[in-house]
Amino acid sequence: MTITTRDIARMRIAANELLTADGPLPRFDDLAEAASGLRTHLHDLIPALEAAARAQPDASALVAVQNARACLAAGPGPGLVSATRHARSLARELRALCGHYETLTAARVQKPV
């Protein structure tokens, strides 16, 4: 899959929605849907970033890929608090990978407001 600047912008928006949420915990169904979307974004971005990092080469981007894979493999624990923490962890990993991808591909994206 080719990752475009528009894709990166969408990924950042999805990550930021979970990371900027203050107040009560989200409903479990909403959280599950958001986490599923983050996982999809990570699965799309990881191979593209890994290829770019191997071509450059960039060890820090490859480490970020491994961290994202570990986060994907970990899964949430039981309960809403644990699921929220895990989803936010996925969001942080996605945001980090977006930054590495932008750096490696010189794909500059306007930051979401």
Sine and cosine of phi, psi and omega as CSV:
sin_phi,cos_phi,sin_psi,cos_psi,sin_omega,cos_omega
0.00,0.00,0.71,-0.71,0.07,-1.00
-1.00,0.04,0.77,-0.64,0.01,-1.00
-0.99,-0.11,0.81,-0.59,0.00,-1.00
-0.97,-0.23,0.19,-0.98,0.06,-1.00
-0.90,0.44,-0.51,0.86,0.06,-1.00
-0.92,0.40,-0.64,0.77,0.06,-1.00
-0.88,0.48,-0.72,0.70,0.00,-1.00
-0.87,0.48,-0.66,0.75,0.03,-1.00
-0.88,0.48,-0.69,0.72,0.02,-1.00
-0.90,0.44,-0.64,0.76,0.01,-1.00
-0.90,0.44,-0.68,0.73,0.02,-1.00
-0.90,0.45,-0.65,0.76,0.03,-1.00
-0.89,0.46,-0.71,0.70,0.01,-1.00
-0.87,0.49,-0.67,0.74,0.01,-1.00
-0.92,0.39,-0.71,0.70,-0.05,-1.00
-0.91,0.42,-0.50,0.86,0.02,-1.00
-0.87,0.50,-0.63,0.77,0.01,-1.00
-0.98,0.17,-0.55,0.84,-0.09,-1.00
-0.99,0.14,-0.36,0.93,0.00,-1.00
-0.98,-0.19,0.02,1.00,-0.03,-1.00
-0.96,0.29,0.90,-0.44,0.11,-0.99
-0.96,-0.26,0.28,-0.96,0.05,-1.00
0.99,-0.17,-0.44,-0.90,-0.08,-1.00
-0.93,0.37,0.33,-0.94,0.05,-1.00
-0.90,0.44,0.52,-0.85,0.02,-1.00
-0.94,0.35,0.31,-0.95,0.12,-0.99
-0.89,0.45,0.54,-0.84,-0.07,-1.00
-0.86,0.51,-0.67,0.74,0.00,-1.00
-0.89,0.45,-0.65,0.76,0.03,-1.00
-0.91,0.42,-0.66,0.75,0.00,-1.00
-0.91,0.42,-0.68,0.74,0.01,-1.00
-0.89,0.46,-0.64,0.77,0.03,-1.00
-0.92,0.40,-0.69,0.73,0.01,-1.00
-0.90,0.43,-0.69,0.72,0.00,-1.00
-0.90,0.44,-0.62,0.78,0.04,-1.00
-0.89,0.46,-0.68,0.73,0.05,-1.00
-0.89,0.45,-0.65,0.76,0.03,-1.00
-0.90,0.44,-0.67,0.74,0.04,-1.00
-0.87,0.49,-0.67,0.74,0.03,-1.00
-0.88,0.48,-0.72,0.70,0.03,-1.00
-0.86,0.50,-0.70,0.72,0.01,-1.00
-0.89,0.45,-0.69,0.73,0.02,-1.00
-0.89,0.45,-0.52,0.86,0.04,-1.00
-0.97,0.23,-0.66,0.75,-0.12,-0.99
-0.99,0.17,-0.57,0.82,-0.08,-1.00
-0.82,0.58,-0.79,0.62,-0.02,-1.00
-0.89,0.46,-0.61,0.79,0.00,-1.00
-0.92,0.40,-0.68,0.73,0.02,-1.00
-0.93,0.38,-0.65,0.76,0.00,-1.00
-0.88,0.48,-0.68,0.74,0.03,-1.00
-0.90,0.44,-0.68,0.73,0.02,-1.00
-0.91,0.42,-0.63,0.78,-0.02,-1.00
-0.94,0.34,-0.55,0.84,0.04,-1.00
-0.97,0.26,-0.52,0.86,0.00,-1.00
-0.96,0.28,-0.49,0.87,-0.12,-0.99
-0.97,0.23,-0.72,0.69,-0.37,0.93
-0.99,0.16,0.42,-0.91,-0.02,-1.00
-0.68,-0.74,0.97,-0.24,-0.06,-1.00
-0.91,0.41,-0.60,0.80,-0.03,-1.00
-0.92,0.40,-0.58,0.82,0.05,-1.00
-0.93,0.37,-0.62,0.79,0.03,-1.00
-0.92,0.40,-0.60,0.80,0.08,-1.00
-0.90,0.43,-0.66,0.75,0.03,-1.00
-0.88,0.48,-0.61,0.79,0.05,-1.00
-0.89,0.46,-0.70,0.72,0.01,-1.00
-0.90,0.43,-0.64,0.77,0.05,-1.00
-0.89,0.45,-0.66,0.75,0.02,-1.00
-0.91,0.42,-0.66,0.75,0.04,-1.00
-0.89,0.46,-0.64,0.77,0.03,-1.00
-0.90,0.43,-0.64,0.77,0.03,-1.00
-0.91,0.42,-0.67,0.74,0.05,-1.00
-0.88,0.47,-0.63,0.77,-0.04,-1.00
-0.96,0.30,-0.46,0.89,-0.10,-1.00
-0.92,0.40,-0.72,0.69,-0.03,-1.00
0.95,0.30,0.31,-0.95,0.00,-1.00
-0.98,0.18,0.40,-0.92,0.13,-0.99
-1.00,0.08,-0.13,-0.99,0.01,-1.00
-0.97,0.26,0.57,-0.82,0.10,-1.00
0.99,-0.12,0.32,-0.95,-0.06,-1.00
-0.94,0.34,-0.63,0.78,0.00,-1.00
-0.89,0.45,-0.72,0.69,0.02,-1.00
-0.90,0.44,-0.67,0.75,0.01,-1.00
-0.90,0.43,-0.61,0.79,0.04,-1.00
-0.92,0.40,-0.71,0.71,0.04,-1.00
-0.87,0.49,-0.67,0.74,-0.01,-1.00
-0.92,0.40,-0.69,0.72,0.01,-1.00
-0.88,0.47,-0.64,0.77,0.04,-1.00
-0.92,0.39,-0.55,0.83,0.08,-1.00
-0.90,0.43,-0.69,0.72,0.08,-1.00
-0.85,0.52,-0.66,0.75,-0.01,-1.00
-0.90,0.44,-0.67,0.74,0.03,-1.00
-0.90,0.44,-0.66,0.75,0.03,-1.00
-0.90,0.44,-0.67,0.74,0.01,-1.00
-0.89,0.46,-0.70,0.72,0.01,-1.00
-0.88,0.48,-0.66,0.75,0.03,-1.00
-0.90,0.44,-0.69,0.72,0.00,-1.00
-0.91,0.42,-0.60,0.80,0.05,-1.00
-0.87,0.50,-0.68,0.73,0.02,-1.00
-0.89,0.46,-0.70,0.71,0.05,-1.00
-0.89,0.46,-0.67,0.74,-0.02,-1.00
-0.89,0.45,-0.70,0.72,0.03,-1.00
-0.87,0.50,-0.68,0.73,-0.01,-1.00
-0.90,0.44,-0.72,0.70,-0.07,-1.00
-0.95,0.30,-0.51,0.86,-0.07,-1.00
-0.97,-0.26,-0.01,1.00,-0.06,-1.00
0.85,0.53,0.45,0.89,0.04,-1.00
-1.00,0.07,0.99,-0.10,-0.01,-1.00
-1.00,0.04,0.80,-0.60,-0.06,-1.00
-0.86,-0.51,0.66,-0.75,0.08,-1.00
-0.91,0.41,0.74,-0.67,-0.01,-1.00
-0.92,0.39,0.66,-0.75,0.04,-1.00
-0.91,0.41,0.55,-0.83,-0.03,-1.00
-0.99,0.11,0.00,0.00,0.00,0.00
